[in-house]
């Protein structure tokens, strides 16, 4: 069964450093998302991406965050200058059709120290 | 924006019994309601979903009911098994271009022998 793959599975970074989380969405999907989950809390929407541009973003997705689809297969989330409160599990997701089933990856656990 | 409430936060049932998890939502424009199962350290896995043009959907031991008038939907798991133990999240979405999911706070289900 096709799946969303994410790398790295776990990253530890120092506060203020830049981090790039990578995702390979399911191959025929057109809509891409990043969500995050702080330990023990619910999953929160960060950003959606379609046709090479951001469709929607949440309040969490401030100027420190950016997304990119650099090569037609990867979808990346960059955090420019990490803060302690950015520590969370970040999930990439994709869907084939707008409003259709969204499939999640296994997540990238980011720890900012 | 959308707000999704989920109850209970924890649920313990004996193997073979049924489990019911309930969610309410606030946005009357929401029309897509998936349920995800999350095992420890993994990404959310879709187990069943329902759209607002139907009131009930069943898939083997899992069923979901939707009451659009009251803005609530429920997950029913019958004949529970130890492997059903996980955190379950409900979510709601309006549909449309790159529609985002708003998640509930999660229910930790424990199925005991």
Interface residues (C-beta under 8 A of the other chain):
Chain A: X4 X31 X33 X35 X41 X42 X43 X44 X45 X48 X49 X50 X55 X56 X58 X91 X98 X99 X101 X102 X103 X104 X105 X106 X107
Chain B: X31 X32 X34 X36 X41 X42 X43 X44 X45 X46 X49 X89 X91 X93 X94 X95 X96 X97 X98 X99 X100 X101 X102 X103 X104 X105 X106
